[in-house]
Amino acid sequence: MTTSPYRAAYELSLSDPDAFWGEAARAIDWLTPPLRVLDDDRPPFYRWFTGGTLNTCFNALDRHVEAGLGERAALHYVSPVTGTQRTISYGELLDEVARFAGVLDSLGVGRGDRVVIYMPMVPEAVVAMLACARIGAVHSVVFGGFAPSELAVRIEHARPVVVVSASCGIEPARVVEYKPLLDAALDRSSHKPESVIVLQREQARAAVGERDTDWEEMEWAELMGDAEPAACVEVAATDPLYILYTSGTTGRPKGVVRDNGGHAVALRWSMENVYGIRAGDTWFTASDVGWVVGHSYIVYAPLLTGATSVLYEGKPVGTPDAGAFWKVIEDYGVKSMFTAPTAYRAIKREDPAGELMRRHDLSSLETVFLAGERLDPDTYAWATDRLRVPVVDNWWQTETGWPIAANLRGLEPMPIKPGSPTVPVPGYDVKVLADDGSVLEPGQEGAICLRLPMPPGTLPTLWEDDERYVAGYLSAFEGYYLTGDGGLVDEDGYLYVMGRTDDVLNVAGHRLSTGSIEAALAGHAAVAECAVIGVADELKGQVPRGLVVLKAGVDAAEDSERIRAELVERVRAEVGPVASLRRVDIVPALPKTRSGKILRKTMREIADGANRRCPAPSRMPQSSRR
């Protein structure tokens, strides 16, 4: 019997990682070939490709230009918020990156030094990231518009030599000035960078104060014109490429470290084997460079592959309407796109019938990939029915940097099961564990863990905090990385991620995932978006509480009682009476992070506080405006 391509690759990746990843490393240009593929001398601190040297920027830009592909489009910059469209070739991007690397070099930035990048979705952000990689510096991108307290704690921890920023970011209804936020962050931080560079944008130019340096007064074009292009610096495969602080970091920061060698190999392999994208293809990732998806699949993976990446400064709706994504796909012949389920739910809410979608030629589109949160079956069905292409879930984390579980469209496309990101990706030994650390049988729900060592491209540690890396990720189950998500594997080996382990409810002794209840709510024809949280109950310990956002055109005032009753009945029928769902609130919106993730923990805390203040459910308001 012939072994399937996926099964052969997966089994080899676990049984002989040296052979599997050694072969994958051949797609990267090395200055010095690695002496070892997997270095397991110091568990749990595994390293990949020790002894090898390379330059990530060279692999992303120079080698394509040297191969005669300098005229190929590297980036399509699309900014509906400014009315700007610009295509940048590999040759042009290389020139800009080399010049900005020269700017950083002239400011004393060298190998191992940190540079904080606090910018909107503009080409200069990509230029700054790659310029750091070119000279061996370590970049730390902070989501543009983050509050001063969030920015300050990252500056304090990373201790950058230079901060690169912009005068403003642009939202659909307002302009966000960055310079006052940056100044407030620098006031709070005990660490002061030696230089600050500000990209002036015409929508709101930054005022220059008494303490600002000449670099802040100079125009970007002037900086670049005066700079001497910098050559690539040779770095070790195990040297850090970037630090990315996990969203919501408070108190002591948690900076995920990404190395150069393992990162380049893993992302290059994933682009073809997971996403089916090859050199010359056009790929559209609707995210932000401030998040891990932006790092991996707007910037590094497409460019390492020689593909064309769309850099989009806008929203799924409101810039100008819910047809914005479809216009990009039509204009640039996008082969595949990648975004979060939240974006598609927003589009579905504004244009449930897909009328705007039908106005555009989407014949180039072959696949849609969604990740960042659980893909509910209703959103999957809506997108699949209207786009008529595979809609593929994939599951991963900031810490891993690339998918843990996916439907590998390049290696071996598989049948899609709604609600599942499909199977573990080669390199990831995924196990579902019980509280005692034993491996659970198929169909049993527990903690999703990754047996060590994890594959290349995943975090080797936290920035300057090995102890916290071990305590936070590796201490719960010996020999395993704890993902923090719960779920199960079915009889076919498909993984189901039901939500964070702190989103598992204990209702009268029965463990229920919020994900299963949310799937039942999301299946209702009137529901655009939903969340389920657990609230304290004197009798049952916990009971679920549902919050739903209705689709555009549904009259909440007139139909609310009927919809609530139908939702309660759906959960009873699909999850069972044990779920004990009695309370469903219809709300105008759900609270989310800047990256679009629903703030379930915050809602739980609010709900628990409300219950303590007002224990009689009948006296609580039937809908919330929060």
N, C-alpha and C positions, 0 to 999 in steps of 0.2 A: 504494500500500500504506500503510495506516494505521500510524503509529508508536505503539508501546505507551506507556502513561503513564510507566512506569519509564524506558524508553529516551529519551523526550522530555525528562523531567526531568533525567536524568543528563547527556545531551549539552548541554543548556542550562547546567547548573551549571558545566561545564568551559569551554564556548565563550564564555559571557557571564555570569560570576559576579555582575556588578553587577545584571543584570536578575533573575537567579534569587533571590539573597539579598535584593535590594531588595524584591521581592514578599513574601518570607518575613518581612521585618522589619515588614510592615504588621500582623502579628498581635501586635505589642508596642506598648504605649503609650509614646510618647517625649515628653519635656518639650521637647527641641529636636530636630527631625529631623536625621539625619546629613547632613553635607555631602558625604561620599563613602561608598560601600559598601566597596569594597576599596581600601585605601591601600597601594600597592606602591612608595612612594617610597624605602624603605630596606630592600631585600631583604638578608638573608633574614628581616628582622624585619617581617613583614607585619602590618597591623592592619585591623580591620574596624569600620565605622560611625564613622569619625573625624568629629569635630564634633558628633556626637549626644550628647544627655544623657538620662538616665532614672533610675529607681530600681527595682532588682530586687524589693525587698519590695513596693512599690506594685503591680507587675505580678503578683505572686504572691498578694496578699491584698486590698489596698484596692480595686482596680478591680472585683473580683468583688462585694465588699460594696456598693460604689456602684451596681452594676448590679442590686441587689436580691436578691443570692444569699447574703446573710449567714447564712441558716439552713441552707444546704447543708453537709453534712459535709465537712470538710477532711481530718481525720485520724480513723481508728479506731485507738486504742491498744490493743493486745492483748498482755498479759503473762502467759502461763501460769506463769512462774516466781514471780510474786507473786499470781496469781489475780485480776488486775485487767483490766477492760475499760472503756474510756472513749471516747466519741465527742465530738470537738471540732469545732464549726462554724467556718465561715470568719469569722464575726463574733467568736466567742469567741477564735479564734487571733489575729486582728488585735488585739484588746484586750490579750492577754497579750504579744504581740510589742512593741506600742507601749509598754507599761509597762516591759518589760525593757530596751528601747532607752533609756527614760528613766533606768533604773538605770545603764546604761553611760555615758550622757551625764553624769550627776551625778558619775561617777568620772573624768571628764576624757577619756573616749574620744571621739575625733573622726574625721573623714574621713581615711582612710589609716592610722589606727592599727591595730595588730594585737591580736586577742583569741584566745587559745588555748582551745579547748573540749575537755575531757577527761571525757567522760561516757558512760554506758551508753545503751541504746536506750529513752529516756524522752522524753515530749513536750517537756520543758524543754530538751533538746538542740536540737530543731528551733526552739524559741522563741529560743534564744541565737543560732543561725545567722542566722535571719531578722532578729533585732534588729540584728545587726552590719550586714547589708545595708541596713537601714532608715536607719542614720545614716552610711553610707559607710565603716564600718570594715571591715577585712579579717579574716575568720575563718580559723583553722587548726585543724581538728578532728583530734584525735589519738585513735586507737582506744582505748576505755576498757579499762584494765587493762594497757596497754603497760608494760614494765619501766621503772624510773626512768632508766636510761641512754638508752633510746629517747626518752622524754619530755623529758629534759634537753637533748638535742641539738637538739630542735625548738624548745624555749623559747629556747635560746641563739641560734639562727639567726633566729627570727621576731621576737624581742624584744617580746613582748606587753606592753601596758599592764595588761591584766587577764587572769587565768586563771579560767575557769568550770569547776567540777568537781562531783562528787557524792561522797557519803560511801562509796558502794559500788556494785558491779555484782553481778549474781546469775547464777551458773552453775547447771546442773541439780543438781550435787552439792555446791556450796559457795558461800559469799559472798566476794567479792573486795573487800577494803577499799581504796579509792582514796587516801584522805588520806595514809596512810603512804608510798605510792608517790609521790604528788605532793610531799610534803615532802622525800623523798630526792632527787627530781629537782631541786627548787629549791636544795637544798644543793650539788648538783653544778654547777649553772648559774651562770655569772658574771653573767648578767642576772637581775635580780629584778623581777618585775612590781610595780606599785604597789598592786594589790589582788587578792585571791583571793576568789571567791564559791563557796560549797559548798552544793549541794542535799542536805539531810539526808534520808536514807531510813531507814525504821523497821527494816529488816533489819540495819543496822549503822550507828549514828550515829557521826559523826566526832568524836573528842576535839579540843578546842580547846586549843592550846598557848600559851605565853607570847608567842611572836612573832606569833601570828595576829591579824588585824585584826578590827575590829567587824563588818566585812562577812561574815567567816567565822562569826561567832557568830549572826548574824541568820537567822531562818527564811525560806525562800523566799517564803512568803505575806506575811510582814512586809515584805520588800523590795518586793514587787510592790504591796502595798497603799499604801505610802508614796510610790511613784514617780509622777512626773508624765509622762503619755504623751508620747512624742517623735514629731515629725512626720518625714516622709520627707525625706531630704537628696538634692539633685540631684547626680549624679556623671556623669563622662564615660563614654561607652561603653567607652573604653580603660582606665579605672581598674580596678584589681584588685578582684575580689569575694572570692576566697579563695586560700589557699595550701594545697596538699595534698602532704605529703611521701610519696614512694613507699615502699611497704612494704619493710622490710629495709634501710632507710637506715642506713649506718654511716659513721663518719668524717665527712667534709664532707657536710652534708645536701643533698638534691636536692629542692627545693620547686617543684612544678608550679604555675604561676600560671594562674588563670582570670579573664578579664575580664568586665565586666558586660554589655556590649551583645551581643557575639558569642555568649556563653553563653546569654543569654535567647532570642535568635533561634533558635539551633540546637536547644536543648532543646524549645522550643515546637513547632518544625517536626517534630522527631523523634517526639514523643509521638503525633501523629496519623498521620504518614506511615509511620513504621517500626513502631510498636506498635499502631496502630489504636485508640488511646484518645482519647476526646473529653470535653468538659465533661459532668460528671454521672456518668461511668463510675467504677466502683470498681476499683482497681488495687493489687495486692499484690506488693511487692518485698521478698523475704526476704533482706536483707543487713544492713549496719550503716552508720550515718551516718559512721563512721570511714573508710570506703572510698569510692572514687569512685562506685560504683553507688549507694550510699546518698545521696551528695550529689545526683547527677543524677536518680535515679529513685525515691527515697523522698521527697525534699524538693522540689527545684526544678521538674522537668518536670511532675509531676502538678499542683502548685499553680499554675504558670504557665498550665496548660491549664484549670483550674477543675474538675479531677477530684477524686476522693476517694482518699486514699492510706492504706494499712494500715501502721502502725508496729508491728512485731512484736518483742517482747523474749522470745526463746525460741530453741529449736533445732529442726531437722527431726525429730529423734528424741530421746526422753528427756524431753520436756516436754509431756505425760507419755509419749507413745509415737510411733510412726511415722505416726500419723494426724493429727498436729498441724496440718499445712498444710491438710488436707482439711476440718478443722473450721472453720478461718478462712474458707475459700472458701464453705462452706455458710452460716455465720453471717452473712456480710456480702454475699453475692451477688457475689463477685468475678468480674469479666469476664475478666481476664488476670492471670497472675502471672509474676514474673521472679525467678530465683535462679541459683545456680551448679550445674553438673552434680554436684559433690561432694555437695550436699544430696540430690539424687535418688538417687545411688548409696548414700548412707547409708540412705535409706528403703527402697530395693530390697533392701539387705542384711538389714534387719530384717523386712521384710514382702514377700518376693519374689513371693508370689501376689496381692498387692494386696487382702488381706482387709479391712484397715482402711479402705482407699479406698472399698470397696463399701458401707460403713456410712454414707456421707455423700452428700447430694444435691449433686452437682457440675454440675447442669444449667446454671448461670449461666456456667460456665467455657468460654471460646471458644478461648483460646490459652495455651500455656506458652512462655515465653522462657527460654533458658539461656545464660549467658555467664560469663566469668571464667577459663575454661580450656577446653581442647579437649573438645567433646562427642563422646564415643566412640559408635560406632554401636550398641553393645549397650544402653547407657543410653537412647539415643534410641528404640530399638525397644521396650524395656520400658515406657517412659513412654507412647509412642504407642499401644501395644496395650491398655494398661489405662485410660488417660484418654479415649481416642477423640476427641482434639482435636489440632490441629497442635502439634507440639513443635518450636520454632524456635530454631536456634542464631543467635547474633550475636557478632561479634568486635570488640573495641575495647580501649583501654588507659586507664590513669590519665591519660596525657598527652593523649589525644584527647578524653576527657570524654563521648563519645557514639559510637555504632557506626560503625566503618569499613566493615564488611560485614554485611549482614543480608538477610533475606527481608522485604521491605517490605509488611507486612500491611495497612497503611492505603492506601498508594499503589497497589500492584499485587501481590497475593499470587501467589507463584510455586511451581512444583513443588519439593518438598524433596528434596535429595540428602543422605542420611546421611553425615556426616563433613565437610560443607561448610556454612559460614554463609551461603551463597548468593552474592550479587553485591555489588560495591562500592556504597556508599550515595552518592547525589548529593553532590557536593562533594569527594569523595575520588578523586583520579586514582591508582589503584593499579597498580603495575607490579611484575613479578617480574624481578629483575636478576641477571645473572651476576657473577662476581667482577670482571670488567673493566668493569662498569657497563652492558653492553649489555642490551637488553630481550629476555627469553627467549620462545620460542614456547610456545603452549599445551601443557601436559603436562610441561614441563621445570621442575624444582624449583630454586629459588634464593632470594635474599633479597627479602622483601616490603617494598617501599618506597612512599612516597607522594610524588608529584611536587608541588613547591611551586608556589603557596601552598596550604596546607591550608585547609579551610573554617572558618567561624566556630565558636567554641566550643572549638577545640583550643588547646593552650598557645601563647602568643605568645613565651614565654621561660621561664627558671627564675628564681626569686626572687633578685634581686640577683646574678645570675650569667649574663650574656649569653654570656660566653666559654665556659662549660661547656655551655650549651645548644647552641652551634654545634659544639663539639668532640664532644659525646656523641651528638648526633642528626643533624647535617647535614654532617659532614665525610667520611663514608665514600663517598658518591656525590654529586657536585656537582648541586645543584638538587633533591635529594631528602631526605626525612626517612626515616631508617632505623628501621623498627619493631623490629628485633631478632628478628623471627620469620621462619622459612623456610616455603616452601610453593610452590604452583603454581596456575595458572588453567587450567581445562579448555576444551574446544572450545566450550562453551556460555557461557563467561564466568564460570562459578562458581569462586569462590576456595576453595582448600583450605589451611588453616593447619596445618602439620605439627609445629610446636613451635618453641621458641627456636633460633636458629641455632647456639648452643653445644650443642644437643641433637641435632645431626646427627652421625652416626657415620661414621668413615672405616674401613671394614672391608676390609683388603687392597686399598685403592685404590677401593673402591666406597662412594659416599656414600649412606647410608641414614638416613631420619628415624626417630627413636624413636616418632613418632606412628603410623607404619604398622605397626610391630611391636606397639605397645600395642593397636591396633585388632584385631589377630589374637588376642592374649591375651584381650582383653575379650569376644570373641565366644564364649568357652567357657562352657558352662552353669553351671559351678561358681564362676566368677570374679565377685566383686562390684566389685573395684577393682584397678588394676594400675599399675605404672610400669616403664619401661625406662630403664636408664642404660648409658653406655659405660664400660668399664674397660680399662685398658692391657693390651696383650697383646704379648709379644716377637715373635711371628711375624706377626700380622696388624695390628699397630698398635693397633687397638681391637676389642673384641668386645662384643656386647650382653649385659646381664644383666637378667633379669626378676624382679620382685618382685610377688607377687599376694596379695590378700586374698580369702578365700573367702566365699561367701554363708553366711548363717546356716543351720544345719542340716546343712552338709556336714562330714563327719568327716575332719578334716585328718590325724589320726594314722593312720586306716585307709586313706584313699584318696590320700595324698600322692604316692606313687610313680607311681600310675596317672595322676593329674592332671598331674604334671610331664611325664611322657612324652607325654601328649596335647597339652600346650601347646607343647612343642618341635616336635611334628609339625605342629600348626596353623600355626606360624610358617614352617616349611619349605614347607608347601603354599601359603600365602597370600602370603608375602613372597619366598620362594625360599631355596634352600640357601645363597646368598651371605650371608644374614643371620647365619649361623654362631651361632645361639642354641643354647647347650648348657646354660646354667645358669638355672634358675628356682627362686627361693626362695619358700616359702609363709610369710607373715608375718601377725601378728595385726592390724597397722595400718601405715599409711604416715605418715612424718613430714610435717607440714603447717604452713603459716603460720597465724596466727590467722584469716585470711580464707579458709582452706580450700585454698590452692594447695599442691601437692605440692612438697616441697623436693628436687628432683632434683639440684641442684648440691651440696647437702650430702651426699646419698647417694653421688654420684660421688666426692667427696673422701674419704668414709669407705671406700668400696670400693677406691679407689686406694691408700689407706694400708694397708688390709688385705692387698692384693695384694703390696705391697712388703715387708710383714712376713712374709707367708706365701705365697710364690709358687706353691706346689703346690695347685691347686684341690681336689684330692681330700682335702686336709687341712683345708679350711675347713668350717665348720658348714653343714649343708644348709638350715637355716632360721635366720632372724634374729629376735631379740626387740626390735630397735630400732624 
